[in-house]
Amino acid sequence: MPGWTRYDETRPCGCGSGEIRRALVDARGIFCAYVCDKCEQKKRSGYRPDIFTDSQYWHDEPIEEDE
């Protein structure tokens, strides 16, 4: 698949820290961003806090559950 890159767990975070990145997901397991220890709080601050703790959080768009 052209343009598609497999997730590489050894890739550095895009924030410039040089630390290895990891996926930040919400309480439903939905990907939000790539983060490291240096930038996680800053990136989390761009989201409502409840999405990381309450899997039944309010939303106004359809969320398709994986089957």
Phi and psi restraints in degrees (value plus and minus 20) as a CYANA .aco file:
   2 PRO   PHI     -81.9   -41.9
   2 PRO   PSI     118.9   158.9
   3 GLY   PHI      61.2   101.2
   3 GLY   PSI     -29.2    10.8
   4 TRP   PHI    -110.6   -70.6
   4 TRP   PSI     112.0   152.0
   5 THR   PHI    -141.9  -101.9
   5 THR   PSI     108.3   148.3
   6 ARG   PHI     -88.2   -48.2
   6 ARG   PSI     121.9   161.9
   7 TYR   PHI     -79.1   -39.1
   7 TYR   PSI     106.8   146.8
   8 ASP   PHI    -132.0   -92.0
   8 ASP   PSI      90.7   130.7
   9 GLU   PHI     -88.0   -48.0
   9 GLU   PSI     -30.1     9.9
  10 THR   PHI    -121.4   -81.4
  10 THR   PSI     -14.6    25.4
  11 ARG   PHI     -98.7   -58.7
  11 ARG   PSI     117.4   157.4
  12 PRO   PHI     -90.4   -50.4
  12 PRO   PSI     131.9   171.9
  13 CYS   PHI     -84.6   -44.6
  13 CYS   PSI     125.5   165.5
  14 GLY   PHI     -91.7   -51.7
  14 GLY   PSI     -27.2    12.8
  15 CYS   PHI     -95.4   -55.4
  15 CYS   PSI     -33.0     7.0
  16 GLY   PHI      75.4   115.4
  16 GLY   PSI     -17.0    23.0
  17 SER   PHI     -91.2   -51.2
  17 SER   PSI     -44.6    -4.6
  18 GLY   PHI      67.9   107.9
  18 GLY   PSI     -27.4    12.6
  19 GLU   PHI     -96.9   -56.9
  19 GLU   PSI     136.8   176.8
  20 ILE   PHI     -92.3   -52.3
  20 ILE   PSI     115.8   155.8
  21 ARG   PHI    -102.7   -62.7
  21 ARG   PSI     140.9   180.9
  22 ARG   PHI    -165.8  -125.8
  22 ARG   PSI     141.0   181.0
  23 ALA   PHI    -100.0   -60.0
  23 ALA   PSI     114.1   154.1
  24 LEU   PHI    -119.2   -79.2
  24 LEU   PSI     100.6   140.6
  25 VAL   PHI    -141.3  -101.3
  25 VAL   PSI     135.1   175.1
  26 ASP   PHI    -103.4   -63.4
  26 ASP   PSI    -195.6  -155.6
  27 ALA   PHI     -86.5   -46.5
  27 ALA   PSI     -36.7     3.3
  28 ARG   PHI    -113.0   -73.0
  28 ARG   PSI     -23.9    16.1
  29 GLY   PHI      67.0   107.0
  29 GLY   PSI      -4.5    35.5
  30 ILE   PHI    -106.1   -66.1
  30 ILE   PSI     109.6   149.6
  31 PHE   PHI     -81.7   -41.7
  31 PHE   PSI     114.8   154.8
  32 CYS   PHI    -132.9   -92.9
  32 CYS   PSI     -67.4   -27.4
  33 ALA   PHI    -189.1  -149.1
  33 ALA   PSI     145.6   185.6
  34 TYR   PHI    -111.7   -71.7
  34 TYR   PSI     116.4   156.4
  35 VAL   PHI    -161.1  -121.1
  35 VAL   PSI     147.4   187.4
  36 CYS   PHI    -154.7  -114.7
  36 CYS   PSI     159.3   199.3
  37 ASP   PHI     -80.7   -40.7
  37 ASP   PSI     -51.2   -11.2
  38 LYS   PHI     -92.0   -52.0
  38 LYS   PSI     -55.0   -15.0
  39 CYS   PHI    -132.4   -92.4
  39 CYS   PSI     -22.3    17.7
  40 GLU   PHI     -77.2   -37.2
  40 GLU   PSI     -67.8   -27.8
  41 GLN   PHI     -81.0   -41.0
  41 GLN   PSI     -62.2   -22.2
  42 LYS   PHI     -83.2   -43.2
  42 LYS   PSI     -64.0   -24.0
  43 LYS   PHI     -90.5   -50.5
  43 LYS   PSI     -57.1   -17.1
  44 ARG   PHI     -81.9   -41.9
  44 ARG   PSI     -53.3   -13.3
  45 SER   PHI     -85.1   -45.1
  45 SER   PSI     -34.9     5.1
  46 GLY   PHI    -102.9   -62.9
  46 GLY   PSI     -20.8    19.2
  47 TYR   PHI    -143.5  -103.5
  47 TYR   PSI     138.1   178.1
  48 ARG   PHI     -85.8   -45.8
  48 ARG   PSI     114.1   154.1
  49 PRO   PHI     -78.9   -38.9
  49 PRO   PSI     -53.2   -13.2
  50 ASP   PHI     -85.8   -45.8
  50 ASP   PSI     -40.9    -0.9
  51 ILE   PHI     -89.1   -49.1
  51 ILE   PSI     -37.8     2.2
  52 PHE   PHI    -112.5   -72.5
  52 PHE   PSI     -31.0     9.0
  53 THR   PHI    -140.8  -100.8
  53 THR   PSI     -42.0    -2.0
  54 ASP   PHI    -141.6  -101.6
  54 ASP   PSI      87.0   127.0
  55 SER   PHI     -89.4   -49.4
  55 SER   PSI     -29.4    10.6
  56 GLN   PHI    -125.3   -85.3
  56 GLN   PSI       5.3    45.3
  57 TYR   PHI     -79.9   -39.9
  57 TYR   PSI     131.9   171.9
  58 TRP   PHI     -87.2   -47.2
  58 TRP   PSI     120.3   160.3
  59 HIS   PHI    -168.4  -128.4
  59 HIS   PSI     133.8   173.8
  60 ASP   PHI    -136.9   -96.9
  60 ASP   PSI       0.1    40.1
  61 GLU   PHI    -157.7  -117.7
  61 GLU   PSI     133.3   173.3
  62 PRO   PHI     -84.5   -44.5
  62 PRO   PSI     118.3   158.3
  63 ILE   PHI    -139.3   -99.3
  63 ILE   PSI      96.1   136.1
  64 GLU   PHI    -102.0   -62.0
  64 GLU   PSI     103.2   143.2
  65 GLU   PHI     -97.5   -57.5
  65 GLU   PSI     120.8   160.8
  66 ASP   PHI     -90.2   -50.2
  66 ASP   PSI     120.3   160.3
